[in-house]
Each structure stands twice: as C-alpha cells, then as structure tokens.
Amino acid sequence: MSDISQDLEQAIQSLITEGKEPSVALIKSRLTSPLPMPLIIKALQAWKKNAKVPKIEKTSPTFTTEQRIAQLEQQVATLTARLTALESKD
C-alpha cells in the first residue's frame, strides 16, 4: 500500500499557487501516477469542504481463489513450456 494523499495535496497546492481553481481534470494532469477518477473526485470534494485532502491509500488488487488458481495454472503452463524448450536443446 502506498499513501497517495500527498501527491493529491501537492497537485492541488500547485494549482492554487498558480491562481487556478482546482478541478478534476487539472488535478489529474498534475499527478505523477494515474489514479481512478472517483478517488480524484473524492479528494477534490473533501478539499473544497475542509481545505484538506483525506488520507487515501492505494492497495494492490485482491484476487478471488479462482483467479489465483487460473493465474498459477497459466504460470505453470508457461514454465513447463520453457522447461520443455530448454530440455529439447540438449
């Protein structure tokens, strides 16, 4: 998990410093990494209400058991194919 609130806060502050009214599009253009629009909207709404960006953390997606099994099966198939190719070179 990484805290992205600081990145949002910096984007908003840079806009204010330039005398611009923060908007979703302007904030999005100032971010160093892409964020989903709902997070940007939430941060902008909170900033307009309290002059503060709420703490927002970016988490890695969680997979269902079926998704994890499918991913592992694909990985095993790929590794098996690579192993077969390596063994055939001998």
Phi and psi restraints in degrees (range 20) as a CNS / XPLOR table:
assign (resid 1 and name C) (resid 2 and name N)
       (resid 2 and name CA) (resid 2 and name C) 1.0 -131.6 20.0 2
assign (resid 2 and name N) (resid 2 and name CA)
       (resid 2 and name C) (resid 3 and name N) 1.0 142.9 20.0 2
assign (resid 2 and name C) (resid 3 and name N)
       (resid 3 and name CA) (resid 3 and name C) 1.0 -82.7 20.0 2
assign (resid 3 and name N) (resid 3 and name CA)
       (resid 3 and name C) (resid 4 and name N) 1.0 118.3 20.0 2
assign (resid 3 and name C) (resid 4 and name N)
       (resid 4 and name CA) (resid 4 and name C) 1.0 -106.0 20.0 2
assign (resid 4 and name N) (resid 4 and name CA)
       (resid 4 and name C) (resid 5 and name N) 1.0 1.9 20.0 2
assign (resid 4 and name C) (resid 5 and name N)
       (resid 5 and name CA) (resid 5 and name C) 1.0 -60.5 20.0 2
assign (resid 5 and name N) (resid 5 and name CA)
       (resid 5 and name C) (resid 6 and name N) 1.0 -38.9 20.0 2
assign (resid 5 and name C) (resid 6 and name N)
       (resid 6 and name CA) (resid 6 and name C) 1.0 -64.2 20.0 2
assign (resid 6 and name N) (resid 6 and name CA)
       (resid 6 and name C) (resid 7 and name N) 1.0 -39.4 20.0 2
assign (resid 6 and name C) (resid 7 and name N)
       (resid 7 and name CA) (resid 7 and name C) 1.0 -63.2 20.0 2
assign (resid 7 and name N) (resid 7 and name CA)
       (resid 7 and name C) (resid 8 and name N) 1.0 -43.0 20.0 2
assign (resid 7 and name C) (resid 8 and name N)
       (resid 8 and name CA) (resid 8 and name C) 1.0 -64.7 20.0 2
assign (resid 8 and name N) (resid 8 and name CA)
       (resid 8 and name C) (resid 9 and name N) 1.0 -43.1 20.0 2
assign (resid 8 and name C) (resid 9 and name N)
       (resid 9 and name CA) (resid 9 and name C) 1.0 -61.1 20.0 2
assign (resid 9 and name N) (resid 9 and name CA)
       (resid 9 and name C) (resid 10 and name N) 1.0 -43.0 20.0 2
assign (resid 9 and name C) (resid 10 and name N)
       (resid 10 and name CA) (resid 10 and name C) 1.0 -64.6 20.0 2
assign (resid 10 and name N) (resid 10 and name CA)
       (resid 10 and name C) (resid 11 and name N) 1.0 -39.9 20.0 2
assign (resid 10 and name C) (resid 11 and name N)
       (resid 11 and name CA) (resid 11 and name C) 1.0 -63.0 20.0 2
assign (resid 11 and name N) (resid 11 and name CA)
       (resid 11 and name C) (resid 12 and name N) 1.0 -44.7 20.0 2
assign (resid 11 and name C) (resid 12 and name N)
       (resid 12 and name CA) (resid 12 and name C) 1.0 -65.4 20.0 2
assign (resid 12 and name N) (resid 12 and name CA)
       (resid 12 and name C) (resid 13 and name N) 1.0 -44.5 20.0 2
assign (resid 12 and name C) (resid 13 and name N)
       (resid 13 and name CA) (resid 13 and name C) 1.0 -63.6 20.0 2
assign (resid 13 and name N) (resid 13 and name CA)
       (resid 13 and name C) (resid 14 and name N) 1.0 -37.3 20.0 2
assign (resid 13 and name C) (resid 14 and name N)
       (resid 14 and name CA) (resid 14 and name C) 1.0 -66.4 20.0 2
assign (resid 14 and name N) (resid 14 and name CA)
       (resid 14 and name C) (resid 15 and name N) 1.0 -34.5 20.0 2
assign (resid 14 and name C) (resid 15 and name N)
       (resid 15 and name CA) (resid 15 and name C) 1.0 -67.5 20.0 2
assign (resid 15 and name N) (resid 15 and name CA)
       (resid 15 and name C) (resid 16 and name N) 1.0 -43.5 20.0 2
assign (resid 15 and name C) (resid 16 and name N)
       (resid 16 and name CA) (resid 16 and name C) 1.0 -63.1 20.0 2
assign (resid 16 and name N) (resid 16 and name CA)
       (resid 16 and name C) (resid 17 and name N) 1.0 -41.6 20.0 2
assign (resid 16 and name C) (resid 17 and name N)
       (resid 17 and name CA) (resid 17 and name C) 1.0 -59.5 20.0 2
assign (resid 17 and name N) (resid 17 and name CA)
       (resid 17 and name C) (resid 18 and name N) 1.0 -35.7 20.0 2
assign (resid 17 and name C) (resid 18 and name N)
       (resid 18 and name CA) (resid 18 and name C) 1.0 -82.6 20.0 2
assign (resid 18 and name N) (resid 18 and name CA)
       (resid 18 and name C) (resid 19 and name N) 1.0 -1.0 20.0 2
assign (resid 18 and name C) (resid 19 and name N)
       (resid 19 and name CA) (resid 19 and name C) 1.0 80.5 20.0 2
assign (resid 19 and name N) (resid 19 and name CA)
       (resid 19 and name C) (resid 20 and name N) 1.0 18.6 20.0 2
assign (resid 19 and name C) (resid 20 and name N)
       (resid 20 and name CA) (resid 20 and name C) 1.0 -100.0 20.0 2
assign (resid 20 and name N) (resid 20 and name CA)
       (resid 20 and name C) (resid 21 and name N) 1.0 147.0 20.0 2
assign (resid 20 and name C) (resid 21 and name N)
       (resid 21 and name CA) (resid 21 and name C) 1.0 -80.1 20.0 2
assign (resid 21 and name N) (resid 21 and name CA)
       (resid 21 and name C) (resid 22 and name N) 1.0 121.5 20.0 2
assign (resid 21 and name C) (resid 22 and name N)
       (resid 22 and name CA) (resid 22 and name C) 1.0 -61.2 20.0 2
assign (resid 22 and name N) (resid 22 and name CA)
       (resid 22 and name C) (resid 23 and name N) 1.0 134.6 20.0 2
assign (resid 22 and name C) (resid 23 and name N)
       (resid 23 and name CA) (resid 23 and name C) 1.0 -135.2 20.0 2
assign (resid 23 and name N) (resid 23 and name CA)
       (resid 23 and name C) (resid 24 and name N) 1.0 167.2 20.0 2
assign (resid 23 and name C) (resid 24 and name N)
       (resid 24 and name CA) (resid 24 and name C) 1.0 -58.9 20.0 2
assign (resid 24 and name N) (resid 24 and name CA)
       (resid 24 and name C) (resid 25 and name N) 1.0 -46.5 20.0 2
assign (resid 24 and name C) (resid 25 and name N)
       (resid 25 and name CA) (resid 25 and name C) 1.0 -64.0 20.0 2
assign (resid 25 and name N) (resid 25 and name CA)
       (resid 25 and name C) (resid 26 and name N) 1.0 -43.7 20.0 2
assign (resid 25 and name C) (resid 26 and name N)
       (resid 26 and name CA) (resid 26 and name C) 1.0 -66.5 20.0 2
assign (resid 26 and name N) (resid 26 and name CA)
       (resid 26 and name C) (resid 27 and name N) 1.0 -40.6 20.0 2
assign (resid 26 and name C) (resid 27 and name N)
       (resid 27 and name CA) (resid 27 and name C) 1.0 -63.2 20.0 2
assign (resid 27 and name N) (resid 27 and name CA)
       (resid 27 and name C) (resid 28 and name N) 1.0 -46.5 20.0 2
assign (resid 27 and name C) (resid 28 and name N)
       (resid 28 and name CA) (resid 28 and name C) 1.0 -58.4 20.0 2
assign (resid 28 and name N) (resid 28 and name CA)
       (resid 28 and name C) (resid 29 and name N) 1.0 -38.0 20.0 2
assign (resid 28 and name C) (resid 29 and name N)
       (resid 29 and name CA) (resid 29 and name C) 1.0 -69.9 20.0 2
assign (resid 29 and name N) (resid 29 and name CA)
       (resid 29 and name C) (resid 30 and name N) 1.0 -21.3 20.0 2
assign (resid 29 and name C) (resid 30 and name N)
       (resid 30 and name CA) (resid 30 and name C) 1.0 -93.2 20.0 2
assign (resid 30 and name N) (resid 30 and name CA)
       (resid 30 and name C) (resid 31 and name N) 1.0 -11.5 20.0 2
assign (resid 30 and name C) (resid 31 and name N)
       (resid 31 and name CA) (resid 31 and name C) 1.0 -73.3 20.0 2
assign (resid 31 and name N) (resid 31 and name CA)
       (resid 31 and name C) (resid 32 and name N) 1.0 144.7 20.0 2
assign (resid 31 and name C) (resid 32 and name N)
       (resid 32 and name CA) (resid 32 and name C) 1.0 -80.6 20.0 2
assign (resid 32 and name N) (resid 32 and name CA)
       (resid 32 and name C) (resid 33 and name N) 1.0 -23.9 20.0 2
assign (resid 32 and name C) (resid 33 and name N)
       (resid 33 and name CA) (resid 33 and name C) 1.0 -133.7 20.0 2
assign (resid 33 and name N) (resid 33 and name CA)
       (resid 33 and name C) (resid 34 and name N) 1.0 146.4 20.0 2
assign (resid 33 and name C) (resid 34 and name N)
       (resid 34 and name CA) (resid 34 and name C) 1.0 -66.2 20.0 2
assign (resid 34 and name N) (resid 34 and name CA)
       (resid 34 and name C) (resid 35 and name N) 1.0 142.4 20.0 2
assign (resid 34 and name C) (resid 35 and name N)
       (resid 35 and name CA) (resid 35 and name C) 1.0 -130.2 20.0 2
assign (resid 35 and name N) (resid 35 and name CA)
       (resid 35 and name C) (resid 36 and name N) 1.0 152.0 20.0 2
assign (resid 35 and name C) (resid 36 and name N)
       (resid 36 and name CA) (resid 36 and name C) 1.0 -64.0 20.0 2
assign (resid 36 and name N) (resid 36 and name CA)
       (resid 36 and name C) (resid 37 and name N) 1.0 144.3 20.0 2
assign (resid 36 and name C) (resid 37 and name N)
       (resid 37 and name CA) (resid 37 and name C) 1.0 -55.8 20.0 2
assign (resid 37 and name N) (resid 37 and name CA)
       (resid 37 and name C) (resid 38 and name N) 1.0 -41.2 20.0 2
assign (resid 37 and name C) (resid 38 and name N)
       (resid 38 and name CA) (resid 38 and name C) 1.0 -57.8 20.0 2
assign (resid 38 and name N) (resid 38 and name CA)
       (resid 38 and name C) (resid 39 and name N) 1.0 -34.7 20.0 2
assign (resid 38 and name C) (resid 39 and name N)
       (resid 39 and name CA) (resid 39 and name C) 1.0 -68.4 20.0 2
assign (resid 39 and name N) (resid 39 and name CA)
       (resid 39 and name C) (resid 40 and name N) 1.0 -40.6 20.0 2
assign (resid 39 and name C) (resid 40 and name N)
       (resid 40 and name CA) (resid 40 and name C) 1.0 -65.6 20.0 2
assign (resid 40 and name N) (resid 40 and name CA)
       (resid 40 and name C) (resid 41 and name N) 1.0 -42.6 20.0 2
assign (resid 40 and name C) (resid 41 and name N)
       (resid 41 and name CA) (resid 41 and name C) 1.0 -61.9 20.0 2
assign (resid 41 and name N) (resid 41 and name CA)
       (resid 41 and name C) (resid 42 and name N) 1.0 -45.0 20.0 2
assign (resid 41 and name C) (resid 42 and name N)
       (resid 42 and name CA) (resid 42 and name C) 1.0 -60.0 20.0 2
assign (resid 42 and name N) (resid 42 and name CA)
       (resid 42 and name C) (resid 43 and name N) 1.0 -44.6 20.0 2
assign (resid 42 and name C) (resid 43 and name N)
       (resid 43 and name CA) (resid 43 and name C) 1.0 -64.7 20.0 2
assign (resid 43 and name N) (resid 43 and name CA)
       (resid 43 and name C) (resid 44 and name N) 1.0 -41.9 20.0 2
assign (resid 43 and name C) (resid 44 and name N)
       (resid 44 and name CA) (resid 44 and name C) 1.0 -66.1 20.0 2
assign (resid 44 and name N) (resid 44 and name CA)
       (resid 44 and name C) (resid 45 and name N) 1.0 -42.7 20.0 2
assign (resid 44 and name C) (resid 45 and name N)
       (resid 45 and name CA) (resid 45 and name C) 1.0 -62.1 20.0 2
assign (resid 45 and name N) (resid 45 and name CA)
       (resid 45 and name C) (resid 46 and name N) 1.0 -43.8 20.0 2
assign (resid 45 and name C) (resid 46 and name N)
       (resid 46 and name CA) (resid 46 and name C) 1.0 -65.3 20.0 2
assign (resid 46 and name N) (resid 46 and name CA)
       (resid 46 and name C) (resid 47 and name N) 1.0 -39.2 20.0 2
assign (resid 46 and name C) (resid 47 and name N)
       (resid 47 and name CA) (resid 47 and name C) 1.0 -65.5 20.0 2
assign (resid 47 and name N) (resid 47 and name CA)
       (resid 47 and name C) (resid 48 and name N) 1.0 -41.6 20.0 2
assign (resid 47 and name C) (resid 48 and name N)
       (resid 48 and name CA) (resid 48 and name C) 1.0 -65.3 20.0 2
assign (resid 48 and name N) (resid 48 and name CA)
       (resid 48 and name C) (resid 49 and name N) 1.0 -32.8 20.0 2
assign (resid 48 and name C) (resid 49 and name N)
       (resid 49 and name CA) (resid 49 and name C) 1.0 -80.4 20.0 2
assign (resid 49 and name N) (resid 49 and name CA)
       (resid 49 and name C) (resid 50 and name N) 1.0 -43.8 20.0 2
assign (resid 49 and name C) (resid 50 and name N)
       (resid 50 and name CA) (resid 50 and name C) 1.0 -119.4 20.0 2
assign (resid 50 and name N) (resid 50 and name CA)
       (resid 50 and name C) (resid 51 and name N) 1.0 0.1 20.0 2
assign (resid 50 and name C) (resid 51 and name N)
       (resid 51 and name CA) (resid 51 and name C) 1.0 56.4 20.0 2
assign (resid 51 and name N) (resid 51 and name CA)
       (resid 51 and name C) (resid 52 and name N) 1.0 33.8 20.0 2
assign (resid 51 and name C) (resid 52 and name N)
       (resid 52 and name CA) (resid 52 and name C) 1.0 -149.1 20.0 2
assign (resid 52 and name N) (resid 52 and name CA)
       (resid 52 and name C) (resid 53 and name N) 1.0 139.0 20.0 2
assign (resid 52 and name C) (resid 53 and name N)
       (resid 53 and name CA) (resid 53 and name C) 1.0 -88.3 20.0 2
assign (resid 53 and name N) (resid 53 and name CA)
       (resid 53 and name C) (resid 54 and name N) 1.0 129.8 20.0 2
assign (resid 53 and name C) (resid 54 and name N)
       (resid 54 and name CA) (resid 54 and name C) 1.0 -70.1 20.0 2
assign (resid 54 and name N) (resid 54 and name CA)
       (resid 54 and name C) (resid 55 and name N) 1.0 159.5 20.0 2
assign (resid 54 and name C) (resid 55 and name N)
       (resid 55 and name CA) (resid 55 and name C) 1.0 -71.8 20.0 2
assign (resid 55 and name N) (resid 55 and name CA)
       (resid 55 and name C) (resid 56 and name N) 1.0 120.8 20.0 2
assign (resid 55 and name C) (resid 56 and name N)
       (resid 56 and name CA) (resid 56 and name C) 1.0 -125.2 20.0 2
assign (resid 56 and name N) (resid 56 and name CA)
       (resid 56 and name C) (resid 57 and name N) 1.0 130.7 20.0 2
assign (resid 56 and name C) (resid 57 and name N)
       (resid 57 and name CA) (resid 57 and name C) 1.0 -116.2 20.0 2
assign (resid 57 and name N) (resid 57 and name CA)
       (resid 57 and name C) (resid 58 and name N) 1.0 142.5 20.0 2
assign (resid 57 and name C) (resid 58 and name N)
       (resid 58 and name CA) (resid 58 and name C) 1.0 -97.9 20.0 2
assign (resid 58 and name N) (resid 58 and name CA)
       (resid 58 and name C) (resid 59 and name N) 1.0 125.0 20.0 2
assign (resid 58 and name C) (resid 59 and name N)
       (resid 59 and name CA) (resid 59 and name C) 1.0 -114.4 20.0 2
assign (resid 59 and name N) (resid 59 and name CA)
       (resid 59 and name C) (resid 60 and name N) 1.0 155.5 20.0 2
assign (resid 59 and name C) (resid 60 and name N)
       (resid 60 and name CA) (resid 60 and name C) 1.0 -77.7 20.0 2
assign (resid 60 and name N) (resid 60 and name CA)
       (resid 60 and name C) (resid 61 and name N) 1.0 145.5 20.0 2
assign (resid 60 and name C) (resid 61 and name N)
       (resid 61 and name CA) (resid 61 and name C) 1.0 -63.8 20.0 2
assign (resid 61 and name N) (resid 61 and name CA)
       (resid 61 and name C) (resid 62 and name N) 1.0 144.1 20.0 2
assign (resid 61 and name C) (resid 62 and name N)
       (resid 62 and name CA) (resid 62 and name C) 1.0 -98.0 20.0 2
assign (resid 62 and name N) (resid 62 and name CA)
       (resid 62 and name C) (resid 63 and name N) 1.0 137.9 20.0 2
assign (resid 62 and name C) (resid 63 and name N)
       (resid 63 and name CA) (resid 63 and name C) 1.0 -103.4 20.0 2
assign (resid 63 and name N) (resid 63 and name CA)
       (resid 63 and name C) (resid 64 and name N) 1.0 149.6 20.0 2
assign (resid 63 and name C) (resid 64 and name N)
       (resid 64 and name CA) (resid 64 and name C) 1.0 -74.2 20.0 2
assign (resid 64 and name N) (resid 64 and name CA)
       (resid 64 and name C) (resid 65 and name N) 1.0 166.1 20.0 2
assign (resid 64 and name C) (resid 65 and name N)
       (resid 65 and name CA) (resid 65 and name C) 1.0 -58.3 20.0 2
assign (resid 65 and name N) (resid 65 and name CA)
       (resid 65 and name C) (resid 66 and name N) 1.0 -41.9 20.0 2
assign (resid 65 and name C) (resid 66 and name N)
       (resid 66 and name CA) (resid 66 and name C) 1.0 -63.4 20.0 2
assign (resid 66 and name N) (resid 66 and name CA)
       (resid 66 and name C) (resid 67 and name N) 1.0 -40.4 20.0 2
assign (resid 66 and name C) (resid 67 and name N)
       (resid 67 and name CA) (resid 67 and name C) 1.0 -66.3 20.0 2
assign (resid 67 and name N) (resid 67 and name CA)
       (resid 67 and name C) (resid 68 and name N) 1.0 -40.9 20.0 2
assign (resid 67 and name C) (resid 68 and name N)
       (resid 68 and name CA) (resid 68 and name C) 1.0 -64.7 20.0 2
assign (resid 68 and name N) (resid 68 and name CA)
       (resid 68 and name C) (resid 69 and name N) 1.0 -41.9 20.0 2
assign (resid 68 and name C) (resid 69 and name N)
       (resid 69 and name CA) (resid 69 and name C) 1.0 -63.7 20.0 2
assign (resid 69 and name N) (resid 69 and name CA)
       (resid 69 and name C) (resid 70 and name N) 1.0 -44.2 20.0 2
assign (resid 69 and name C) (resid 70 and name N)
       (resid 70 and name CA) (resid 70 and name C) 1.0 -61.9 20.0 2
assign (resid 70 and name N) (resid 70 and name CA)
       (resid 70 and name C) (resid 71 and name N) 1.0 -41.4 20.0 2
assign (resid 70 and name C) (resid 71 and name N)
       (resid 71 and name CA) (resid 71 and name C) 1.0 -64.9 20.0 2
assign (resid 71 and name N) (resid 71 and name CA)
       (resid 71 and name C) (resid 72 and name N) 1.0 -43.3 20.0 2
assign (resid 71 and name C) (resid 72 and name N)
       (resid 72 and name CA) (resid 72 and name C) 1.0 -66.6 20.0 2
assign (resid 72 and name N) (resid 72 and name CA)
       (resid 72 and name C) (resid 73 and name N) 1.0 -38.5 20.0 2
assign (resid 72 and name C) (resid 73 and name N)
       (resid 73 and name CA) (resid 73 and name C) 1.0 -62.7 20.0 2
assign (resid 73 and name N) (resid 73 and name CA)
       (resid 73 and name C) (resid 74 and name N) 1.0 -40.4 20.0 2
assign (resid 73 and name C) (resid 74 and name N)
       (resid 74 and name CA) (resid 74 and name C) 1.0 -64.4 20.0 2
assign (resid 74 and name N) (resid 74 and name CA)
       (resid 74 and name C) (resid 75 and name N) 1.0 -40.9 20.0 2
assign (resid 74 and name C) (resid 75 and name N)
       (resid 75 and name CA) (resid 75 and name C) 1.0 -64.6 20.0 2
assign (resid 75 and name N) (resid 75 and name CA)
       (resid 75 and name C) (resid 76 and name N) 1.0 -41.8 20.0 2
assign (resid 75 and name C) (resid 76 and name N)
       (resid 76 and name CA) (resid 76 and name C) 1.0 -64.0 20.0 2
assign (resid 76 and name N) (resid 76 and name CA)
       (resid 76 and name C) (resid 77 and name N) 1.0 -41.6 20.0 2
assign (resid 76 and name C) (resid 77 and name N)
       (resid 77 and name CA) (resid 77 and name C) 1.0 -63.5 20.0 2
assign (resid 77 and name N) (resid 77 and name CA)
       (resid 77 and name C) (resid 78 and name N) 1.0 -42.5 20.0 2
assign (resid 77 and name C) (resid 78 and name N)
       (resid 78 and name CA) (resid 78 and name C) 1.0 -63.9 20.0 2
assign (resid 78 and name N) (resid 78 and name CA)
       (resid 78 and name C) (resid 79 and name N) 1.0 -45.4 20.0 2
assign (resid 78 and name C) (resid 79 and name N)
       (resid 79 and name CA) (resid 79 and name C) 1.0 -66.5 20.0 2
assign (resid 79 and name N) (resid 79 and name CA)
       (resid 79 and name C) (resid 80 and name N) 1.0 -37.1 20.0 2
assign (resid 79 and name C) (resid 80 and name N)
       (resid 80 and name CA) (resid 80 and name C) 1.0 -63.7 20.0 2
assign (resid 80 and name N) (resid 80 and name CA)
       (resid 80 and name C) (resid 81 and name N) 1.0 -42.4 20.0 2
assign (resid 80 and name C) (resid 81 and name N)
       (resid 81 and name CA) (resid 81 and name C) 1.0 -64.3 20.0 2
assign (resid 81 and name N) (resid 81 and name CA)
       (resid 81 and name C) (resid 82 and name N) 1.0 -40.7 20.0 2
assign (resid 81 and name C) (resid 82 and name N)
       (resid 82 and name CA) (resid 82 and name C) 1.0 -65.4 20.0 2
assign (resid 82 and name N) (resid 82 and name CA)
       (resid 82 and name C) (resid 83 and name N) 1.0 -41.2 20.0 2
assign (resid 82 and name C) (resid 83 and name N)
       (resid 83 and name CA) (resid 83 and name C) 1.0 -63.9 20.0 2
assign (resid 83 and name N) (resid 83 and name CA)
       (resid 83 and name C) (resid 84 and name N) 1.0 -43.0 20.0 2
assign (resid 83 and name C) (resid 84 and name N)
       (resid 84 and name CA) (resid 84 and name C) 1.0 -61.7 20.0 2
assign (resid 84 and name N) (resid 84 and name CA)
       (resid 84 and name C) (resid 85 and name N) 1.0 -42.0 20.0 2
assign (resid 84 and name C) (resid 85 and name N)
       (resid 85 and name CA) (resid 85 and name C) 1.0 -64.5 20.0 2
assign (resid 85 and name N) (resid 85 and name CA)
       (resid 85 and name C) (resid 86 and name N) 1.0 -40.9 20.0 2
assign (resid 85 and name C) (resid 86 and name N)
       (resid 86 and name CA) (resid 86 and name C) 1.0 -66.4 20.0 2
assign (resid 86 and name N) (resid 86 and name CA)
       (resid 86 and name C) (resid 87 and name N) 1.0 -40.5 20.0 2
assign (resid 86 and name C) (resid 87 and name N)
       (resid 87 and name CA) (resid 87 and name C) 1.0 -67.8 20.0 2
assign (resid 87 and name N) (resid 87 and name CA)
       (resid 87 and name C) (resid 88 and name N) 1.0 -31.6 20.0 2
assign (resid 87 and name C) (resid 88 and name N)
       (resid 88 and name CA) (resid 88 and name C) 1.0 -74.5 20.0 2
assign (resid 88 and name N) (resid 88 and name CA)
       (resid 88 and name C) (resid 89 and name N) 1.0 -17.4 20.0 2
assign (resid 88 and name C) (resid 89 and name N)
       (resid 89 and name CA) (resid 89 and name C) 1.0 -74.3 20.0 2
assign (resid 89 and name N) (resid 89 and name CA)
       (resid 89 and name C) (resid 90 and name N) 1.0 -20.8 20.0 2
